[in-house]
Amino acid sequence: MKKDIQINKGFMTVEIIVAVSIIVVSVLAAMTVTQKSISVSRQALHTSQASLLLEEGAEVTRILRDNAWSNISSLSVGTNYYPTFSSSWTFSTTPSNIGIFTRTVTIANVNRDATSGNIVLSGTNDPGTKLITVTVSWTESGQAMSKTLSFYIMDIFSS
């Protein structure tokens, strides 16, 4: 009889250890899934915010073009510009951050084929068209991230 009680106590101890192990593994798995989902959610939020900042950078460029083509044509090719707003939009060469994001705008000349008028890599420089590249960069979990939007802008108000 005493031996049966000792065997039952041994089995009960093993059952408790197995149950506690299952609970610990379940809790750790749930914590890992939660942590990963928070990280993915944060990354999705930052990507969405970066997309909105890209669009705003494009709109700033269009606003400056609409005010005067010289706002665009006078900018140096290949220089990083940073959209800033005080009482109106301007491009500054002083880096500025928007939260965790850095938004840059660069200008490139555009060449056209003299015969067809198509945009080509080598041809005649078209002073009435520029290639604009807006880049938004940030650091996500120690990794550099960025989104880029490139588009052509033209002097549509001159004859």
HUBEL-V932092 format. One record per residue. RES is the residue in one small letter. PHI is phi in whole degrees, 0 to 359 (none if undefined). PSI is psi in whole degrees, -180 to 180 (999 if undefined). OMEGA is omega in degrees with one decimal (none if undefined). Layout:
res=RES phi=PHI psi=PSI omega=OMEGA
res=RES phi=PHI psi=PSI omega=OMEGA
This chain:
res=m phi=none psi=-45 omega=-179.8
res=k phi=296 psi=-35 omega=179.5
res=k phi=294 psi=-39 omega=177.9
res=d phi=298 psi=-39 omega=179.2
res=i phi=295 psi=-41 omega=179.6
res=q phi=294 psi=-39 omega=178.5
res=i phi=295 psi=-43 omega=178.1
res=n phi=298 psi=-41 omega=177.7
res=k phi=297 psi=-38 omega=178.2
res=g phi=295 psi=-45 omega=178.0
res=f phi=295 psi=-39 omega=-179.8
res=m phi=295 psi=-38 omega=177.8
res=t phi=296 psi=-44 omega=178.2
res=v phi=297 psi=-42 omega=179.2
res=e phi=297 psi=-41 omega=178.3
res=i phi=295 psi=-43 omega=179.6
res=i phi=297 psi=-43 omega=178.8
res=v phi=296 psi=-44 omega=-179.8
res=a phi=297 psi=-45 omega=179.0
res=v phi=296 psi=-40 omega=178.7
res=s phi=297 psi=-43 omega=178.8
res=i phi=297 psi=-43 omega=179.2
res=i phi=297 psi=-45 omega=-179.1
res=v phi=297 psi=-46 omega=179.3
res=v phi=297 psi=-41 omega=178.7
res=s phi=297 psi=-44 omega=179.8
res=v phi=295 psi=-43 omega=178.9
res=l phi=296 psi=-40 omega=178.0
res=a phi=295 psi=-42 omega=178.8
res=a phi=296 psi=-40 omega=179.0
res=m phi=294 psi=-40 omega=179.1
res=t phi=296 psi=-44 omega=178.6
res=v phi=297 psi=-42 omega=179.2
res=t phi=297 psi=-46 omega=179.7
res=q phi=299 psi=-43 omega=179.9
res=k phi=294 psi=-40 omega=-179.6
res=s phi=293 psi=-36 omega=176.1
res=i phi=295 psi=-42 omega=179.0
res=s phi=297 psi=-44 omega=179.4
res=v phi=294 psi=-40 omega=177.9
res=s phi=296 psi=-43 omega=178.9
res=r phi=297 psi=-42 omega=179.1
res=q phi=295 psi=-40 omega=178.2
res=a phi=295 psi=-40 omega=177.4
res=l phi=298 psi=-47 omega=-179.4
res=h phi=295 psi=-38 omega=177.6
res=t phi=295 psi=-41 omega=177.5
res=s phi=295 psi=-44 omega=178.3
res=q phi=297 psi=-41 omega=179.0
res=a phi=297 psi=-39 omega=178.3
res=s phi=297 psi=-41 omega=178.4
res=l phi=294 psi=-39 omega=177.7
res=l phi=293 psi=-34 omega=174.9
res=l phi=298 psi=-48 omega=180.0
res=e phi=298 psi=-40 omega=178.2
res=e phi=296 psi=-40 omega=177.3
res=g phi=299 psi=-39 omega=177.1
res=a phi=293 psi=-41 omega=178.9
res=e phi=294 psi=-38 omega=176.8
res=v phi=300 psi=-44 omega=179.3
res=t phi=299 psi=-43 omega=178.9
res=r phi=295 psi=-40 omega=178.2
res=i phi=298 psi=-46 omega=179.9
res=l phi=296 psi=-40 omega=176.5
res=r phi=297 psi=-43 omega=-178.7
res=d phi=295 psi=-32 omega=178.2
res=n phi=289 psi=-42 omega=177.3
res=a phi=186 psi=132 omega=179.7
res=w phi=300 psi=-29 omega=179.9
res=s phi=297 psi=-22 omega=174.7
res=n phi=298 psi=-27 omega=179.4
res=i phi=260 psi=-49 omega=-173.6
res=s phi=294 psi=-24 omega=-178.7
res=s phi=277 psi=-8 omega=-179.2
res=l phi=285 psi=146 omega=-179.6
res=s phi=283 psi=134 omega=178.9
res=v phi=293 psi=135 omega=176.7
res=g phi=82 psi=-4 omega=179.2
res=t phi=274 psi=141 omega=175.2
res=n phi=279 psi=127 omega=175.6
res=y phi=243 psi=152 omega=-177.6
res=y phi=235 psi=117 omega=178.7
res=p phi=297 psi=132 omega=177.6
res=t phi=227 psi=151 omega=-179.8
res=f phi=230 psi=122 omega=169.9
res=s phi=243 psi=-76 omega=171.5
res=s phi=250 psi=-16 omega=174.1
res=s phi=207 psi=168 omega=-179.4
res=w phi=283 psi=140 omega=173.1
res=t phi=215 psi=167 omega=171.4
res=f phi=255 psi=132 omega=179.0
res=s phi=241 psi=154 omega=174.1
res=t phi=268 psi=-1 omega=178.1
res=t phi=273 psi=120 omega=-179.8
res=p phi=302 psi=141 omega=177.0
res=s phi=218 psi=147 omega=-180.0
res=n phi=250 psi=151 omega=172.2
res=i phi=242 psi=95 omega=-173.3
res=g phi=65 psi=-123 omega=179.8
res=i phi=271 psi=-2 omega=-172.2
res=f phi=260 psi=146 omega=169.7
res=t phi=240 psi=125 omega=-179.0
res=r phi=247 psi=126 omega=178.0
res=t phi=237 psi=149 omega=175.8
res=v phi=234 psi=129 omega=175.8
res=t phi=238 psi=151 omega=-177.1
res=i phi=245 psi=139 omega=175.0
res=a phi=227 psi=147 omega=175.6
res=n phi=289 psi=157 omega=179.1
res=v phi=239 psi=135 omega=177.8
res=n phi=252 psi=144 omega=179.1
res=r phi=236 psi=148 omega=172.4
res=d phi=290 psi=130 omega=-175.7
res=a phi=295 psi=-30 omega=-177.2
res=t phi=276 psi=-53 omega=-173.6
res=s phi=270 psi=-23 omega=-176.3
res=g phi=81 psi=3 omega=178.8
res=n phi=287 psi=151 omega=175.7
res=i phi=287 psi=128 omega=-178.5
res=v phi=226 psi=167 omega=179.3
res=l phi=290 psi=-41 omega=177.9
res=s phi=232 psi=129 omega=-177.6
res=g phi=179 psi=-152 omega=-179.6
res=t phi=272 psi=132 omega=178.6
res=n phi=297 psi=132 omega=177.0
res=d phi=256 psi=103 omega=-177.2
res=p phi=290 psi=-11 omega=-179.8
res=g phi=264 psi=7 omega=178.7
res=t phi=222 psi=137 omega=177.2
res=k phi=227 psi=150 omega=172.7
res=l phi=264 psi=121 omega=-179.0
res=i phi=254 psi=133 omega=174.9
res=t phi=235 psi=119 omega=177.1
res=v phi=255 psi=129 omega=179.4
res=t phi=234 psi=134 omega=173.8
res=v phi=242 psi=125 omega=-179.0
res=s phi=233 psi=153 omega=179.2
res=w phi=199 psi=169 omega=178.1
res=t phi=252 psi=129 omega=-179.0
res=e phi=235 psi=112 omega=179.5
res=s phi=54 psi=42 omega=178.2
res=g phi=80 psi=2 omega=-178.6
res=q phi=248 psi=134 omega=178.6
res=a phi=286 psi=128 omega=-179.9
res=m phi=238 psi=153 omega=175.1
res=s phi=201 psi=156 omega=173.4
res=k phi=229 psi=143 omega=-175.9
res=t phi=229 psi=143 omega=175.4
res=l phi=228 psi=122 omega=178.2
res=s phi=243 psi=141 omega=178.5
res=f phi=202 psi=160 omega=176.2
res=y phi=265 psi=144 omega=175.4
res=i phi=231 psi=141 omega=-175.4
res=m phi=236 psi=156 omega=173.7
res=d phi=280 psi=89 omega=-172.9
res=i phi=272 psi=-8 omega=-176.0
res=f phi=260 psi=-6 omega=177.5
res=s phi=265 psi=153 omega=179.3
res=s phi=276 psi=999 omega=none
